[in-house]
Amino acid sequence: MEVRIGVQHVAREITFETTQSADEIYAAVKAALGSDVLELTDDKGGRVIVPSASIGYVTTGAERKTGVGFGAV
């Protein structure tokens, strides 16, 4: 699923793909509001860390369905 994070005072948003579900992302964002950082994992195993005080917004796209064969999207 695609995740976009808007950071205050930064013109570009952070965009990445993740294997986490929408519920997991929601729980991580909610927990981050009471702590110092938001930490999520991208689909390649990398970590995305954003200071909680700088988060402007977080949006998620539709969850991807895995396809097999030619023409799989």
VOPAGU-2260 file (C-alpha; in pm, 1 decimal, decimal comma):
REM VOPAGU-2260
SITE   aa  ch    i         X         Y         Z
SITE  MET   A    0       0,0       0,0       0,0
SITE  GLU   A    1     116,8     352,3     -69,5
SITE  VAL   A    2     172,2     583,2     228,8
SITE  ARG   A    3     213,8     959,8     203,7
SITE  ILE   A    4     332,5    1169,3     496,3
SITE  GLY   A    5     314,7    1547,4     491,4
SITE  VAL   A    6     580,7    1714,9     701,9
SITE  GLN   A    7     530,6    2069,1     833,6
SITE  HIS   A    8     749,5    2337,0     671,7
SITE  VAL   A    9     862,8    2095,6     395,9
SITE  ALA   A   10     732,4    2138,7      41,2
SITE  ARG   A   11     753,6    1771,0     -60,3
SITE  GLU   A   12     573,1    1483,6     103,9
SITE  ILE   A   13     732,3    1150,7     195,6
SITE  THR   A   14     590,4     873,6     -25,6
SITE  PHE   A   15     669,9     503,1      -3,6
SITE  GLU   A   16     519,7     157,0     -44,8
SITE  THR   A   17     470,8     -69,6     256,4
SITE  THR   A   18     342,6    -416,8     331,8
SITE  GLN   A   19     181,6    -294,8     654,9
SITE  SER   A   20    -197,8    -287,4     665,3
SITE  ALA   A   21    -401,9      30,9     700,5
SITE  ASP   A   22    -487,2     -68,8    1058,2
SITE  GLU   A   23    -118,8    -112,7    1147,1
SITE  ILE   A   24     -34,5     228,7    1001,3
SITE  TYR   A   25    -324,1     389,3    1188,7
SITE  ALA   A   26    -207,1     232,0    1515,8
SITE  ALA   A   27     152,0     350,1    1455,5
SITE  VAL   A   28      40,2     706,8    1381,5
SITE  LYS   A   29    -188,9     713,6    1684,6
SITE  ALA   A   30      91,8     584,0    1909,2
SITE  ALA   A   31     335,5     838,3    1761,1
SITE  LEU   A   32     114,6    1127,9    1868,5
SITE  GLY   A   33     201,0    1042,6    2229,0
SITE  SER   A   34     572,0     984,5    2165,2
SITE  ASP   A   35     865,6    1150,0    1991,8
SITE  VAL   A   36     872,4     977,0    1650,9
SITE  LEU   A   37     661,7     795,8    1393,0
SITE  GLU   A   38     840,3     488,4    1263,5
SITE  LEU   A   39     709,1     283,1     969,7
SITE  THR   A   40     870,2      13,0     753,8
SITE  ASP   A   41     876,9      27,7     373,1
SITE  ASP   A   42     828,3    -276,2     149,0
SITE  LYS   A   43    1205,7    -329,0     113,9
SITE  GLY   A   44    1264,8    -344,4     489,3
SITE  GLY   A   45    1387,0      13,9     529,5
SITE  ARG   A   46    1264,2     236,6     810,1
SITE  VAL   A   47    1092,5     572,8     768,2
SITE  ILE   A   48    1123,7     784,7    1083,1
SITE  VAL   A   49     953,3    1123,6    1120,6
SITE  PRO   A   50     947,2    1344,3    1431,8
SITE  SER   A   51     589,9    1337,6    1565,9
SITE  ALA   A   52     579,6    1713,6    1619,7
SITE  SER   A   53     646,0    1767,9    1245,2
SITE  ILE   A   54     370,1    1542,5    1107,6
SITE  GLY   A   55     119,0    1741,6     903,5
SITE  TYR   A   56     -86,5    1449,6     770,0
SITE  VAL   A   57     -66,2    1078,6     683,5
SITE  THR   A   58    -265,2     923,2     398,4
SITE  THR   A   59    -284,3     565,5     278,7
SITE  GLY   A   60    -381,7     427,5     -59,1
SITE  ALA   A   61    -578,5     115,1    -132,4
SITE  GLU   A   62    -415,0    -210,8     -35,8
SITE  ARG   A   63    -250,5    -383,5    -330,7
SITE  LYS   A   64    -354,0    -725,8    -441,6
SITE  THR   A   65     -66,1    -940,6    -560,3
SITE  GLY   A   66     -95,4   -1060,4    -917,0
SITE  VAL   A   67      60,9   -1347,9   -1103,4
SITE  GLY   A   68     155,7   -1370,8   -1468,8
SITE  PHE   A   69     156,2   -1127,1   -1755,5
SITE  GLY   A   70     -46,6    -811,5   -1715,8
SITE  ALA   A   71     -55,7    -839,5   -1337,5
SITE  VAL   A   72     -88,0    -493,7   -1186,9
